[in-house]
């Protein structure tokens, strides 16, 4: 096996890795130039309590609702 430092192949390896890095940099620059960033508006919520809205007592409607399924008395 030949030593790549002595035979001159190391220059080819360095050029290959440098070309990969240059291609990655070009893709990064192209993606940042052609990427349009849209401005997002922040939503503001109304935090004031409406006085017209008053809590009404909860009626016991739950008791009048008939269940579709019958529950078992003992669990397995």
Steps between C-alpha positions, in 0.01 A plus 500: 500500500631839406529788739260775380732769635790379284309408182312835470151358554452715810453801272202326337344422841542858618347635178207259536425605859544869412255466211243338734537790746463756219184327373353500855576873537340575162184309595485689831534837326239405239253385766539823699469727194189341354323433830224759551419552865145617556431731789264335746256724682462436870150431624360713780230346714236693687567457871214715627218316675164559341249610764205368299631151550398379842541152631170327531460219746549164338181305485504136583444380146744218552251305707231521236726368224440133434814306427520287191718242672443334834803489727590191694481509877832321547823559314707217361 
